[in-house]
Amino acid sequence: MKTVMILGGVKGVGKEILKSCLNKGYNVSFCGRNLDEGHKIIQSLQLENKLYFHKIDLNNIQEIENYYKQTIKKFGKIDALVLYAGIAPVSSIIETEEDIYDSVFNINLKAAFFLIKHVLKSMMKSKEGSIIFFGSPHMDYGHFDRASYALTKSALYTLSNHIAHHYAQYGIRSNYLVMGWTNTEGELELRAKEGISEEELKNEATNIIPMGRILNRLDPVPAVMYLISDESAMTTGSLLRITGGHYI
């Protein structure tokens, strides 16, 4: 029985991955800022023995280590790590203040790096494991007003390749999934602040994405489940685009 650890998992695609893992019979460890929100998910799914939720501030490196330790305490091992959580503030280089820059790098890059540091120990011990990075089309250069976000997504791609090259000898694989424009809660909240409704967002995406629609929260899930599974045992160092043909 596999144990899947998710950085995130309370909302959006992360929550859909959590549910798909449970359908496969996997144990799932997930995290978020709101304790009540996490417990509501566990109660609604009625699988307390197969779920662990950790309340976390991703700016806190000690809590990231505690999340790892508590996951091991409950499930004994970690077979797959899904790095989903991230923020994407609207800010160009000339608009970015130090606090915005630090928050993006702390949550998108630093938190992932230090969680990986601990999870690798478990995977090296068991001589197997799959690490799945959630990337973005912004990884190459990004929109004008997503400067710091673009940098973190590019750095995560380098980190994925670093792991794929140096940890394959331990049976550990690492892959980078580029998730395109998706109607997650975070995206809808961001657009609402800009005065754009969900319907207007979908219409805008229709004109931009070559395949004619914005991604829904289920679109990336089959690829993630493949990378978690033993069917991808020899797949590492890969970049998989689920973007509807959209390049930034």
Contacts in CASP RR format, 6 or more apart in sequence:
PFRMAT RR
TARGET T0000
AUTHOR 0000-0000-0000
METHOD contacts of the structure
MODEL  1
MKTVMILGGVKGVGKEILKSCLNKGYNVSFCGRNLDEGHKIIQSLQLENK
LYFHKIDLNNIQEIENYYKQTIKKFGKIDALVLYAGIAPVSSIIETEEDI
YDSVFNINLKAAFFLIKHVLKSMMKSKEGSIIFFGSPHMDYGHFDRASYA
LTKSALYTLSNHIAHHYAQYGIRSNYLVMGWTNTEGELELRAKEGISEEE
LKNEATNIIPMGRILNRLDPVPAVMYLISDESAMTTGSLLRITGGHYI
1 25 0 8 1.000
1 26 0 8 1.000
1 27 0 8 1.000
2 21 0 8 1.000
2 24 0 8 1.000
2 26 0 8 1.000
2 27 0 8 1.000
2 79 0 8 1.000
2 80 0 8 1.000
2 228 0 8 1.000
3 26 0 8 1.000
3 27 0 8 1.000
3 28 0 8 1.000
3 29 0 8 1.000
3 71 0 8 1.000
3 75 0 8 1.000
3 76 0 8 1.000
3 77 0 8 1.000
3 78 0 8 1.000
3 79 0 8 1.000
3 80 0 8 1.000
4 17 0 8 1.000
4 21 0 8 1.000
4 26 0 8 1.000
4 27 0 8 1.000
4 28 0 8 1.000
4 29 0 8 1.000
4 78 0 8 1.000
4 79 0 8 1.000
4 80 0 8 1.000
4 81 0 8 1.000
4 82 0 8 1.000
4 228 0 8 1.000
5 28 0 8 1.000
5 29 0 8 1.000
5 30 0 8 1.000
5 68 0 8 1.000
5 71 0 8 1.000
5 78 0 8 1.000
5 80 0 8 1.000
5 81 0 8 1.000
5 82 0 8 1.000
5 119 0 8 1.000
6 14 0 8 1.000
6 17 0 8 1.000
6 18 0 8 1.000
6 28 0 8 1.000
6 29 0 8 1.000
6 30 0 8 1.000
6 31 0 8 1.000
6 81 0 8 1.000
6 82 0 8 1.000
6 84 0 8 1.000
7 31 0 8 1.000
7 58 0 8 1.000
7 81 0 8 1.000
7 82 0 8 1.000
7 83 0 8 1.000
7 84 0 8 1.000
7 85 0 8 1.000
7 111 0 8 1.000
7 112 0 8 1.000
7 115 0 8 1.000
8 14 0 8 1.000
8 30 0 8 1.000
8 31 0 8 1.000
8 32 0 8 1.000
8 84 0 8 1.000
8 85 0 8 1.000
9 15 0 8 1.000
9 17 0 8 1.000
9 18 0 8 1.000
9 30 0 8 1.000
9 31 0 8 1.000
9 32 0 8 1.000
9 84 0 8 1.000
9 85 0 8 1.000
10 30 0 8 1.000
10 31 0 8 1.000
10 32 0 8 1.000
10 34 0 8 1.000
10 37 0 8 1.000
10 38 0 8 1.000
10 41 0 8 1.000
11 184 0 8 1.000
11 185 0 8 1.000
11 186 0 8 1.000
12 184 0 8 1.000
12 185 0 8 1.000
12 186 0 8 1.000
12 217 0 8 1.000
13 84 0 8 1.000
13 134 0 8 1.000
13 179 0 8 1.000
13 182 0 8 1.000
13 184 0 8 1.000
13 217 0 8 1.000
13 220 0 8 1.000
13 221 0 8 1.000
14 30 0 8 1.000
14 82 0 8 1.000
14 84 0 8 1.000
15 41 0 8 1.000
15 217 0 8 1.000
16 217 0 8 1.000
16 218 0 8 1.000
16 221 0 8 1.000
17 82 0 8 1.000
17 84 0 8 1.000
17 221 0 8 1.000
17 224 0 8 1.000
17 225 0 8 1.000
18 28 0 8 1.000
18 30 0 8 1.000
18 41 0 8 1.000
18 51 0 8 1.000
19 45 0 8 1.000
20 221 0 8 1.000
20 224 0 8 1.000
20 225 0 8 1.000
21 28 0 8 1.000
21 225 0 8 1.000
21 228 0 8 1.000
22 28 0 8 1.000
22 45 0 8 1.000
22 47 0 8 1.000
22 50 0 8 1.000
22 51 0 8 1.000
24 225 0 8 1.000
25 50 0 8 1.000
26 50 0 8 1.000
26 79 0 8 1.000
26 228 0 8 1.000
27 50 0 8 1.000
27 51 0 8 1.000
27 52 0 8 1.000
27 74 0 8 1.000
27 75 0 8 1.000
28 50 0 8 1.000
28 51 0 8 1.000
28 52 0 8 1.000
29 51 0 8 1.000
29 52 0 8 1.000
29 53 0 8 1.000
29 54 0 8 1.000
29 67 0 8 1.000
29 70 0 8 1.000
29 71 0 8 1.000
29 74 0 8 1.000
29 75 0 8 1.000
29 78 0 8 1.000
30 38 0 8 1.000
30 41 0 8 1.000
30 51 0 8 1.000
30 52 0 8 1.000
30 53 0 8 1.000
30 54 0 8 1.000
31 53 0 8 1.000
31 54 0 8 1.000
31 55 0 8 1.000
31 56 0 8 1.000
31 67 0 8 1.000
31 85 0 8 1.000
32 38 0 8 1.000
32 53 0 8 1.000
32 54 0 8 1.000
32 55 0 8 1.000
32 56 0 8 1.000
32 85 0 8 1.000
33 55 0 8 1.000
33 56 0 8 1.000
33 57 0 8 1.000
34 55 0 8 1.000
35 53 0 8 1.000
35 55 0 8 1.000
38 53 0 8 1.000
39 53 0 8 1.000
41 51 0 8 1.000
41 53 0 8 1.000
42 48 0 8 1.000
42 51 0 8 1.000
42 53 0 8 1.000
45 51 0 8 1.000
52 70 0 8 1.000
52 71 0 8 1.000
52 74 0 8 1.000
52 75 0 8 1.000
54 63 0 8 1.000
54 66 0 8 1.000
54 67 0 8 1.000
54 70 0 8 1.000
54 71 0 8 1.000
56 63 0 8 1.000
56 64 0 8 1.000
56 67 0 8 1.000
57 63 0 8 1.000
58 64 0 8 1.000
58 85 0 8 1.000
58 106 0 8 1.000
58 107 0 8 1.000
58 111 0 8 1.000
59 103 0 8 1.000
59 106 0 8 1.000
59 107 0 8 1.000
59 111 0 8 1.000
61 110 0 8 1.000
61 111 0 8 1.000
61 114 0 8 1.000
64 111 0 8 1.000
64 114 0 8 1.000
64 115 0 8 1.000
64 118 0 8 1.000
65 114 0 8 1.000
65 118 0 8 1.000
67 115 0 8 1.000
68 78 0 8 1.000
68 115 0 8 1.000
68 118 0 8 1.000
68 119 0 8 1.000
68 122 0 8 1.000
69 118 0 8 1.000
71 78 0 8 1.000
72 78 0 8 1.000
72 122 0 8 1.000
76 122 0 8 1.000
77 122 0 8 1.000
77 125 0 8 1.000
77 126 0 8 1.000
78 119 0 8 1.000
78 122 0 8 1.000
78 123 0 8 1.000
78 129 0 8 1.000
79 123 0 8 1.000
79 126 0 8 1.000
79 128 0 8 1.000
79 129 0 8 1.000
79 130 0 8 1.000
79 228 0 8 1.000
80 129 0 8 1.000
80 130 0 8 1.000
80 131 0 8 1.000
80 132 0 8 1.000
80 227 0 8 1.000
80 228 0 8 1.000
81 115 0 8 1.000
81 116 0 8 1.000
81 119 0 8 1.000
81 130 0 8 1.000
81 131 0 8 1.000
81 132 0 8 1.000
82 132 0 8 1.000
82 134 0 8 1.000
82 224 0 8 1.000
82 228 0 8 1.000
83 112 0 8 1.000
83 115 0 8 1.000
83 116 0 8 1.000
83 131 0 8 1.000
83 132 0 8 1.000
83 133 0 8 1.000
83 134 0 8 1.000
83 156 0 8 1.000
84 134 0 8 1.000
85 107 0 8 1.000
85 111 0 8 1.000
86 107 0 8 1.000
86 108 0 8 1.000
87 103 0 8 1.000
87 104 0 8 1.000
87 107 0 8 1.000
87 108 0 8 1.000
87 149 0 8 1.000
88 104 0 8 1.000
88 136 0 8 1.000
88 138 0 8 1.000
88 146 0 8 1.000
88 149 0 8 1.000
88 190 0 8 1.000
89 100 0 8 1.000
89 103 0 8 1.000
89 104 0 8 1.000
89 148 0 8 1.000
89 149 0 8 1.000
90 145 0 8 1.000
90 146 0 8 1.000
90 190 0 8 1.000
90 194 0 8 1.000
91 100 0 8 1.000
91 145 0 8 1.000
91 146 0 8 1.000
91 147 0 8 1.000
91 148 0 8 1.000
92 144 0 8 1.000
92 145 0 8 1.000
92 147 0 8 1.000
93 147 0 8 1.000
95 145 0 8 1.000
96 147 0 8 1.000
96 148 0 8 1.000
100 148 0 8 1.000
101 148 0 8 1.000
104 148 0 8 1.000
104 149 0 8 1.000
104 152 0 8 1.000
105 148 0 8 1.000
105 151 0 8 1.000
105 152 0 8 1.000
108 149 0 8 1.000
108 152 0 8 1.000
108 153 0 8 1.000
108 156 0 8 1.000
109 152 0 8 1.000
109 155 0 8 1.000
109 156 0 8 1.000
109 159 0 8 1.000
112 133 0 8 1.000
112 156 0 8 1.000
112 159 0 8 1.000
113 159 0 8 1.000
116 131 0 8 1.000
116 159 0 8 1.000
116 163 0 8 1.000
119 131 0 8 1.000
120 163 0 8 1.000
120 167 0 8 1.000
120 172 0 8 1.000
123 129 0 8 1.000
123 131 0 8 1.000
123 167 0 8 1.000
123 170 0 8 1.000
123 171 0 8 1.000
123 172 0 8 1.000
124 167 0 8 1.000
124 170 0 8 1.000
124 172 0 8 1.000
127 170 0 8 1.000
127 171 0 8 1.000
128 170 0 8 1.000
128 171 0 8 1.000
128 172 0 8 1.000
129 171 0 8 1.000
129 172 0 8 1.000
129 173 0 8 1.000
130 172 0 8 1.000
130 173 0 8 1.000
130 174 0 8 1.000
130 175 0 8 1.000
130 227 0 8 1.000
130 228 0 8 1.000
130 232 0 8 1.000
131 160 0 8 1.000
131 163 0 8 1.000
131 172 0 8 1.000
131 173 0 8 1.000
131 174 0 8 1.000
131 175 0 8 1.000
132 174 0 8 1.000
132 175 0 8 1.000
132 177 0 8 1.000
132 224 0 8 1.000
132 227 0 8 1.000
132 228 0 8 1.000
133 156 0 8 1.000
133 157 0 8 1.000
133 159 0 8 1.000
133 160 0 8 1.000
133 174 0 8 1.000
133 175 0 8 1.000
133 176 0 8 1.000
133 177 0 8 1.000
134 177 0 8 1.000
134 179 0 8 1.000
134 220 0 8 1.000
135 153 0 8 1.000
135 156 0 8 1.000
135 157 0 8 1.000
135 176 0 8 1.000
135 177 0 8 1.000
135 178 0 8 1.000
135 179 0 8 1.000
136 149 0 8 1.000
136 150 0 8 1.000
136 153 0 8 1.000
136 178 0 8 1.000
136 179 0 8 1.000
136 180 0 8 1.000
137 178 0 8 1.000
137 180 0 8 1.000
137 181 0 8 1.000
137 241 0 8 1.000
137 243 0 8 1.000
137 246 0 8 1.000
137 247 0 8 1.000
137 248 0 8 1.000
138 146 0 8 1.000
138 149 0 8 1.000
138 150 0 8 1.000
138 153 0 8 1.000
138 248 0 8 1.000
139 150 0 8 1.000
139 153 0 8 1.000
139 154 0 8 1.000
139 156 0 8 1.000
139 157 0 8 1.000
139 178 0 8 1.000
140 150 0 8 1.000
140 154 0 8 1.000
140 247 0 8 1.000
140 248 0 8 1.000
141 150 0 8 1.000
141 248 0 8 1.000
142 149 0 8 1.000
142 150 0 8 1.000
142 248 0 8 1.000
143 150 0 8 1.000
143 248 0 8 1.000
156 176 0 8 1.000
157 176 0 8 1.000
157 239 0 8 1.000
160 174 0 8 1.000
160 175 0 8 1.000
160 176 0 8 1.000
160 237 0 8 1.000
161 174 0 8 1.000
161 176 0 8 1.000
161 237 0 8 1.000
163 172 0 8 1.000
163 174 0 8 1.000
164 173 0 8 1.000
164 174 0 8 1.000
164 175 0 8 1.000
164 236 0 8 1.000
164 237 0 8 1.000
165 237 0 8 1.000
167 174 0 8 1.000
168 236 0 8 1.000
172 236 0 8 1.000
173 227 0 8 1.000
173 232 0 8 1.000
173 233 0 8 1.000
173 234 0 8 1.000
173 235 0 8 1.000
173 236 0 8 1.000
173 237 0 8 1.000
174 236 0 8 1.000
174 237 0 8 1.000
175 227 0 8 1.000
175 232 0 8 1.000
175 235 0 8 1.000
175 236 0 8 1.000
175 237 0 8 1.000
175 238 0 8 1.000
175 239 0 8 1.000
175 240 0 8 1.000
176 237 0 8 1.000
176 238 0 8 1.000
176 239 0 8 1.000
176 240 0 8 1.000
177 220 0 8 1.000
177 223 0 8 1.000
177 224 0 8 1.000
177 227 0 8 1.000
177 240 0 8 1.000
177 242 0 8 1.000
178 239 0 8 1.000
178 240 0 8 1.000
178 241 0 8 1.000
178 242 0 8 1.000
178 243 0 8 1.000
179 215 0 8 1.000
179 220 0 8 1.000
179 242 0 8 1.000
179 243 0 8 1.000
180 215 0 8 1.000
180 241 0 8 1.000
180 242 0 8 1.000
180 243 0 8 1.000
180 244 0 8 1.000
180 246 0 8 1.000
181 187 0 8 1.000
181 205 0 8 1.000
181 208 0 8 1.000
181 209 0 8 1.000
181 214 0 8 1.000
181 215 0 8 1.000
181 243 0 8 1.000
181 246 0 8 1.000
182 214 0 8 1.000
182 215 0 8 1.000
182 216 0 8 1.000
182 217 0 8 1.000
182 219 0 8 1.000
182 220 0 8 1.000
183 198 0 8 1.000
183 201 0 8 1.000
183 202 0 8 1.000
183 214 0 8 1.000
183 215 0 8 1.000
183 216 0 8 1.000
183 217 0 8 1.000
184 217 0 8 1.000
187 201 0 8 1.000
188 198 0 8 1.000
188 201 0 8 1.000
191 197 0 8 1.000
191 198 0 8 1.000
191 200 0 8 1.000
191 201 0 8 1.000
196 204 0 8 1.000
201 214 0 8 1.000
202 213 0 8 1.000
202 214 0 8 1.000
205 212 0 8 1.000
205 213 0 8 1.000
205 214 0 8 1.000
206 212 0 8 1.000
206 213 0 8 1.000
206 214 0 8 1.000
208 246 0 8 1.000
209 243 0 8 1.000
209 244 0 8 1.000
209 245 0 8 1.000
209 246 0 8 1.000
210 244 0 8 1.000
210 245 0 8 1.000
210 246 0 8 1.000
211 244 0 8 1.000
211 245 0 8 1.000
212 244 0 8 1.000
215 242 0 8 1.000
215 243 0 8 1.000
215 244 0 8 1.000
219 242 0 8 1.000
220 242 0 8 1.000
223 240 0 8 1.000
223 242 0 8 1.000
226 232 0 8 1.000
227 235 0 8 1.000
END
